[in-house]
Amino acid sequence: MSTPEHHEEPQVKNGFTDPGLADHRPRRADVEPKADKRAERQVAALFTVSIIGTVIALWAYFTKNDMEPGDVADIQSTNMWIGLGIALAMLGIGFGAIHWAKTLMRDHEMVEERHELRSSDEAREGAIQNLKDGAADSGLATPDESGTGVKRRSVLKGSLITAMAIAPLAVLVPQIGNMGADWNVGKFRHTMWAPGVRLTRDPDGTPIKAADVTIGSVFHVIPDGLNDLDHHHKMDQKAKAVVLLVRLDPKDLKIREGREDWSFDGIVAYSKICTHVGCPVALYEQQTHHLLCPCHQSTFDVSDGAKVVFGPAKRPLPQLPIAVDDDGYIVAQNDFDEPVGPSYWERLKGDAGTATVEEESH
């Protein structure tokens, strides 16, 4: 190994001792060709990890079409592999660049004296030359004796260019793929609720009698017949039709105009889908009659038409009009009178064939 550079004696400037720079210690890659090649292979390996990560993310995205619709385990597995692939794609490039800089690029100490804001022409030309030297310092190309330049570290160059070229695909392809998804938000206008459909317990599907609902009690509700659907359609319909059933003291209930017959003896039913971003609203506070969304803390007052009293949600929860049949079971009078879930720019009112557009804020 070469000996360290000579350490200059400290100088005193303006009453302060300038400690100067410590002796430069060359790295093994600077003095040992084998260490240099080993570091080069390590950097190339990290860039290759990035390439593999991109391939994993793309593989996971395109194979998701083969999984069973609504299968939670498959969805979680797919998301895990996509996330792992993107992480490897980004980290491989990042760690590769860091290792390259620490082991292969020049690490000599450089000092630049403070000067006026406007450098001299010579200094400006020197700065430009420093940039050019830095580019050459990366090790991708160094001049030969003829001055024409000779390329080296081709493995690094190829792996870096490949990794950086395909890494964005891990993020862009899923986004582009989603552009072809079904964006017919009008489907949220209709659910399984219809006149006479019984309200049943989630998840076993047991019908609910009005006599079983005591003041302050809460039931998580699905429409009768939901469990008879195949798995795919069941999950599809449940995502729109889930309801929270609550019984209040009738004197605490504020009946909104036009909804005088939508409840029964203090029993009210509201959609569980938050009107902010669609999280399940299921935390009920009996004393205040407030429903809380755990995602972003939107809070709805069940005693007053489920209006928003706090948080980012902009609309009340849609109310399901209910009644009691001859056997004492709670049934729906009709479907929700508005689309469930988050607001969107164009919400359909009435049937799709005679739809009018109402502007909504997000």
PAVOLO-753585 format. One line per 5 residues: number of its first residue (from 1); for each residue x, y, z of C-alpha. Coordinates in Angstrom, 2 decimals, m for minus. Layout:
NUM> X:Y:Z  ...
! end
This chain:
1> 0.00:0.00:0.00  1.13:3.57:m0.60  2.07:5.71:2.39  m0.35:8.39:3.62  0.09:11.87:2.27
6> 2.14:14.25:4.40  0.13:16.22:6.96  0.96:19.91:6.83  1.80:21.83:9.97  m1.16:23.80:11.42
11> m1.22:27.45:10.45  m2.49:30.38:12.49  m4.93:32.68:10.71  m6.57:35.68:12.37  m5.72:34.30:15.78
16> m7.24:30.84:15.09  m5.27:27.69:14.44  m6.15:25.97:11.19  m5.96:22.25:11.94  m5.71:21.45:8.24
21> m6.71:18.13:6.76  m5.94:14.74:8.20  m3.60:12.48:6.27  m5.37:10.88:3.36  m5.83:7.14:3.67
26> m6.36:5.35:0.39  m9.06:2.69:0.22  m8.26:m0.88:m0.68  m10.01:m0.43:m4.03  m7.60:2.44:m4.77
31> m4.49:0.32:m4.40  m5.59:m3.28:m4.96  m6.94:m4.24:m8.42  m8.74:m7.26:m6.94  m10.53:m5.08:m4.40
36> m11.46:m2.65:m7.16  m13.00:m5.44:m9.26  m14.77:m6.87:m6.22  m16.34:m3.49:m5.43  m17.38:m3.16:m9.06
41> m19.10:m6.55:m8.96  m20.85:m5.64:m5.71  m22.25:m2.44:m7.22  m23.36:m4.32:m10.35  m25.03:m6.92:m8.12
46> m27.01:m4.22:m6.32  m28.18:m2.81:m9.65  m29.14:m6.35:m10.67  m31.20:m6.64:m7.48  m33.06:m3.54:m8.64
51> m33.74:m5.15:m12.01  m35.02:m8.32:m10.32  m37.25:m6.24:m8.05  m38.86:m4.56:m11.06  m39.49:m7.94:m12.66
56> m41.07:m9.24:m9.43  m43.38:m6.22:m9.19  m44.51:m6.58:m12.81  m44.97:m10.35:m12.42  m47.12:m9.87:m9.32
61> m49.24:m7.21:m11.01  m49.96:m9.19:m14.17  m50.65:m12.47:m12.35  m53.29:m10.87:m10.13  m55.82:m11.59:m12.88
66> m55.42:m15.31:m12.13  m56.45:m15.03:m8.49  m59.91:m15.73:m7.17  m61.92:m12.46:m7.06  m62.53:m11.32:m3.52
71> m60.01:m13.77:m2.02  m58.46:m11.71:0.77  m55.43:m13.99:1.12  m54.65:m13.71:m2.61  m55.08:m9.93:m2.53
76> m52.73:m9.62:0.46  m50.16:m11.89:m1.21  m50.28:m9.91:m4.46  m49.91:m6.59:m2.67  m46.99:m7.98:m0.66
81> m45.10:m9.10:m3.79  m45.79:m5.83:m5.62  m44.56:m3.86:m2.61  m41.51:m6.08:m2.20  m40.65:m5.74:m5.88
86> m40.92:m1.95:m5.84  m38.83:m1.80:m2.64  m36.06:m3.90:m4.20  m36.20:m1.84:m7.42  m35.73:1.44:m5.58
91> m33.34:0.27:m2.85  m31.12:m1.60:m5.32  m30.46:1.59:m7.26  m30.02:3.66:m4.10  m27.63:1.31:m2.31
96> m25.77:0.64:m5.54  m25.17:4.34:m6.10  m24.01:4.82:m2.50  m21.62:1.85:m2.63  m20.28:3.09:m5.96
101> m19.56:6.53:m4.52  m17.94:5.16:m1.33  m15.72:2.53:m2.94  m14.98:3.51:m6.55  m15.29:7.26:m7.01
106> m12.46:9.58:m5.98  m12.37:10.37:m2.26  m9.52:12.86:m2.09  m10.11:15.78:0.23  m10.71:19.03:m1.57
111> m10.59:22.55:m0.15  m12.06:25.64:m1.75  m11.35:28.98:m0.16  m14.27:31.33:0.45  m14.42:34.01:m2.21
116> m16.64:36.79:m3.48  m20.04:35.77:m4.81  m18.94:36.48:m8.38  m16.00:34.25:m9.13  m13.34:35.22:m11.59
121> m13.53:33.93:m15.12  m10.64:31.59:m14.34  m12.49:30.19:m11.31  m15.69:29.72:m13.31  m13.78:27.87:m16.00
126> m12.19:25.79:m13.26  m15.62:24.91:m11.85  m16.77:23.70:m15.23  m13.60:21.66:m15.54  m14.29:20.18:m12.08
131> m17.69:19.03:m13.27  m16.12:17.39:m16.28  m13.50:15.78:m14.06  m16.26:14.54:m11.77  m18.01:12.89:m14.68
136> m14.78:11.20:m15.64  m14.22:10.35:m11.97  m17.32:8.17:m11.94  m15.23:5.52:m13.64  m17.53:5.07:m16.61
141> m14.95:6.62:m18.95  m11.37:7.82:m18.66  m9.15:9.39:m21.33  m6.45:7.34:m22.95  m3.06:8.58:m24.05
146> m4.41:9.74:m27.41  m7.09:11.79:m25.69  m9.89:10.09:m27.59  m11.26:8.42:m24.47  m11.70:4.75:m23.69
151> m14.73:3.22:m21.96  m14.31:1.05:m18.90  m16.53:m0.50:m16.18  m18.97:m1.60:m18.87  m20.67:m3.99:m16.41
156> m21.51:m1.10:m14.10  m22.68:1.07:m16.95  m24.95:m1.61:m18.38  m26.46:m2.63:m15.05  m27.06:0.98:m13.98
161> m28.71:1.97:m17.25  m30.89:m1.16:m17.25  m31.93:m0.73:m13.61  m32.80:2.96:m14.03  m34.58:2.36:m17.32
166> m36.96:m0.32:m16.08  m37.38:0.64:m12.39  m40.14:3.20:m13.16  m42.16:0.42:m14.79  m42.80:m1.12:m11.36
171> m44.79:2.00:m10.46  m46.10:3.15:m13.84  m47.48:m0.13:m15.20  m50.04:m0.64:m12.38  m51.16:2.97:m12.78
176> m51.56:2.63:m16.55  m53.29:m0.71:m16.07  m55.84:0.85:m13.74  m56.79:3.32:m16.48  m58.61:0.45:m18.13
181> m60.54:m0.43:m14.98  m64.29:m0.14:m14.66  m64.88:3.49:m13.64  m68.67:3.34:m13.86  m69.36:4.93:m10.49
186> m73.08:4.78:m11.27  m72.97:1.21:m9.99  m72.90:2.63:m6.48  m76.40:3.96:m7.11  m78.00:0.53:m6.58
191> m77.50:m2.16:m3.93  m79.28:m5.40:m3.00  m81.73:m3.52:m0.79  m85.26:m3.59:m2.17  m88.81:m3.46:m0.78
196> m89.37:m6.32:1.67  m85.72:m7.48:1.90  m85.06:m8.45:5.51  m82.20:m6.99:7.51  m79.97:m9.83:8.75
201> m76.97:m10.06:11.06  m73.51:m9.86:9.57  m72.02:m12.40:8.94  m74.39:m15.30:9.71  m77.46:m13.88:7.92
206> m79.92:m14.31:10.82  m83.03:m12.10:10.36  m83.47:m9.37:12.97  m86.73:m8.79:14.82  m87.57:m5.30:16.04
211> m88.19:m6.73:19.49  m84.55:m7.86:19.67  m83.20:m4.35:19.16  m82.99:m2.60:22.52  m82.23:1.07:23.06
216> m78.50:1.68:22.64  m77.84:m1.62:20.87  m76.03:m1.79:17.53  m76.31:m4.41:14.78  m74.03:m4.88:11.82
221> m76.38:m5.71:8.97  m76.36:m7.33:5.54  m79.33:m7.91:3.21  m81.11:m11.27:3.29  m79.85:m13.50:0.48
226> m76.35:m12.05:0.36  m74.77:m15.25:1.71  m76.41:m17.25:m1.10  m74.32:m15.49:m3.76  m71.04:m16.87:m5.07
231> m67.94:m15.50:m3.38  m67.14:m12.89:m6.03  m70.62:m11.37:m6.21  m71.07:m11.64:m2.45  m68.02:m9.47:m1.78
236> m69.05:m7.09:m4.54  m72.53:m6.56:m3.12  m71.49:m6.54:0.53  m69.06:m3.70:m0.14  m72.05:m1.52:m1.06
241> m74.87:m2.87:1.09  m73.47:m3.12:4.64  m75.58:m1.21:7.14  m75.43:m0.22:10.79  m78.72:m0.60:12.71
246> m79.15:1.42:15.92  m82.05:1.97:18.31  m82.37:5.30:20.10  m84.94:6.64:22.48  m87.55:8.07:20.07
251> m87.47:11.42:21.88  m83.76:11.76:21.02  m84.35:11.18:17.33  m84.59:14.20:15.04  m86.75:13.21:12.09
256> m85.82:14.95:8.88  m88.47:16.24:6.52  m89.55:13.60:4.07  m88.21:10.77:6.25  m91.02:10.57:8.74
261> m91.65:6.88:8.01  m88.05:5.77:7.42  m87.52:4.56:11.00  m89.46:2.37:13.43  m89.88:3.23:17.11
266> m86.41:4.82:17.31  m84.72:2.17:15.13  m82.69:3.71:12.28  m80.38:2.19:9.66  m77.50:3.93:7.91
271> m74.86:2.87:5.40  m71.58:1.80:7.03  m69.54:3.19:4.13  m67.95:6.51:5.07  m68.69:9.30:2.62
276> m65.07:10.47:2.78  m62.98:7.63:1.29  m65.16:4.58:1.95  m63.82:3.16:5.20  m66.26:1.19:7.40
281> m67.93:3.43:9.97  m68.57:1.17:12.93  m67.57:2.87:16.21  m70.77:3.93:17.99  m70.79:6.13:21.09
286> m74.08:5.53:22.89  m74.18:8.68:25.02  m73.59:11.15:22.16  m75.18:9.01:19.40  m72.05:9.60:17.33
291> m70.61:7.22:14.73  m66.85:7.47:14.20  m64.86:6.49:11.13  m61.54:5.06:12.37  m59.60:6.04:9.23
296> m59.79:9.85:9.31  m62.06:10.51:12.31  m65.11:11.68:10.37  m67.95:11.72:12.91  m71.67:11.40:12.16
301> m74.67:12.13:14.42  m77.07:9.17:14.21  m79.77:11.10:16.07  m79.80:13.82:13.41  m79.82:12.13:10.01
306> m76.19:10.94:10.39  m74.98:14.44:9.52  m71.26:15.20:9.69  m70.25:16.83:12.98  m66.48:16.46:12.61
311> m63.82:15.42:10.13  m63.21:15.55:6.38  m66.44:13.85:5.21  m68.74:16.21:3.29  m72.04:14.29:3.21
316> m74.21:12.52:5.79  m74.34:8.74:5.68  m77.13:7.54:3.36  m80.14:6.32:5.33  m81.89:3.04:4.56
321> m85.67:3.36:4.95  m86.94:0.48:7.10  m90.24:m0.98:8.34  m91.43:m4.08:10.20  m93.24:m6.93:8.42
326> m96.16:m9.00:9.73  m93.78:m11.44:11.44  m92.02:m8.68:13.35  m88.83:m8.74:11.26  m87.17:m5.51:10.16
331> m87.26:m5.07:6.38  m86.14:m2.45:3.89  m88.77:m0.21:2.36  m86.54:0.48:m0.61  m82.93:0.94:m1.67
336> m80.89:3.93:m0.49  m82.15:7.13:m2.07  m78.58:8.15:m3.02  m75.27:6.44:m3.92  m73.32:5.06:m1.00
341> m69.66:5.70:m0.28  m67.31:8.58:m1.13  m68.37:11.60:m3.11  m67.36:11.87:m6.74  m67.65:14.62:m9.31
346> m70.78:13.30:m10.97  m73.32:11.53:m8.80  m76.36:10.05:m10.48  m79.84:10.79:m9.19  m82.73:8.65:m10.28
351> m82.46:5.85:m12.83  m79.43:5.69:m15.12  m81.56:6.21:m18.17  m82.93:9.54:m16.92  m79.97:10.62:m14.87
356> m79.28:14.17:m13.93  m75.87:15.28:m12.80  m75.24:16.83:m9.42  m71.87:18.37:m8.68  m70.24:17.19:m5.47
361> m67.04:18.26:m3.79  m64.52:15.64:m2.82
! end
